[in-house]
Every structure is written in structure tokens, then in C-alpha cells.
Amino acid sequence: MQSRTQVKVRLKRKTNPELAETISLALKHKSWLKTAYILSGPTRLHSSISLQKIDSEAKIGDTVLILGKVLSQGSLSKKVAICALSISQKAKDKLKESKSEFISIAEEIKKNPKAEGLKVLK
């Protein structure tokens, strides 16, 4: 694991303002430090998870953290809260059908600074 200083150096190279804000917020809370480290790295290491995988691994009422993008393959039959960097438009439409919600990682950090009750999917 890298130090906060090394993550700050990596942060300077990020050109996406939303991603940079998310990393900055994560650095402020010790429980989100590992998330900041992963997000500050190369984007090829970010995960892309389909709704099908979320449906198979999450339980009803879970808050699922995805360090990457949510893709629309499959369907979601459970009501879950999905916290991710981004989501495809088709996946967003499918979330509305299952009455699930999408939250950006930055919003989740503000709402849950201790990272309690999150299930991380890779």
C-alpha cells in the first residue's frame, strides 16, 4: 500500500475532475484510503462489473461498492444501492426497473465517512 503522499502525487496526473474530487475526498478518511489508492492508479486496473454479477453476489438491501463502471449485461432482481465511478445508460434504466439506486463514490464518502456496511465487488 502506498502512502497518502504518493497517492497525492498520482492525483496530480488525473485529468478527470470528478475522479480527482473522489480521490481527494477518500484521502481525508482513513477507511477510504485503499479506495483512493486504487482509484489513483491506472484506469486499466479499475473494474467493470455487470448487473448480472451484482445480482448473483449481493443480498437484498446491500450497498455495493464498485471501483469502476457498472455495465448493463444481465438484470437486477434485488433492491440494492450501487456505489460506483460511473454507470452505463442501459444499466441506469435497469436499476429503475428493480427500484435500486445508483450513488457516486464521492456521495457515498460524504454520507458514510467510516465506510460501514459496504460490500466491495471486484
MOZI-V206631 format. One record per residue. N is the residue number from 0. OMEGA is omega in whole degrees, 0 to 359 (none if undefined). Layout:
# MOZI-V206631
n & omega
N & OMEGA
N & OMEGA
This chain:
# MOZI-V206631
n & omega
0 & 179
1 & 180
2 & 178
3 & 181
4 & 180
5 & 177
6 & 178
7 & 177
8 & 178
9 & 182
10 & 181
11 & 181
12 & 183
13 & 181
14 & 178
15 & 184
16 & 179
17 & 178
18 & 179
19 & 178
20 & 179
21 & 179
22 & 179
23 & 178
24 & 182
25 & 180
26 & 183
27 & 184
28 & 184
29 & 182
30 & 179
31 & 185
32 & 179
33 & 177
34 & 179
35 & 180
36 & 182
37 & 182
38 & 180
39 & 180
40 & 180
41 & 182
42 & 179
43 & 177
44 & 176
45 & 184
46 & 173
47 & 186
48 & 178
49 & 177
50 & 179
51 & 180
52 & 178
53 & 181
54 & 182
55 & 186
56 & 183
57 & 175
58 & 179
59 & 178
60 & 179
61 & 168
62 & 186
63 & 178
64 & 179
65 & 182
66 & 182
67 & 186
68 & 175
69 & 180
70 & 190
71 & 182
72 & 181
73 & 179
74 & 182
75 & 182
76 & 182
77 & 176
78 & 180
79 & 173
80 & 182
81 & 181
82 & 184
83 & 176
84 & 181
85 & 182
86 & 177
87 & 183
88 & 179
89 & 178
90 & 178
91 & 178
92 & 179
93 & 177
94 & 179
95 & 179
96 & 182
97 & 179
98 & 175
99 & 181
100 & 177
101 & 178
102 & 176
103 & 181
104 & 180
105 & 178
106 & 180
107 & 178
108 & 179
109 & 183
110 & 186
111 & 185
112 & 180
113 & 178
114 & 181
115 & 174
116 & 179
117 & 175
118 & 183
119 & 177
120 & 179
121 & none
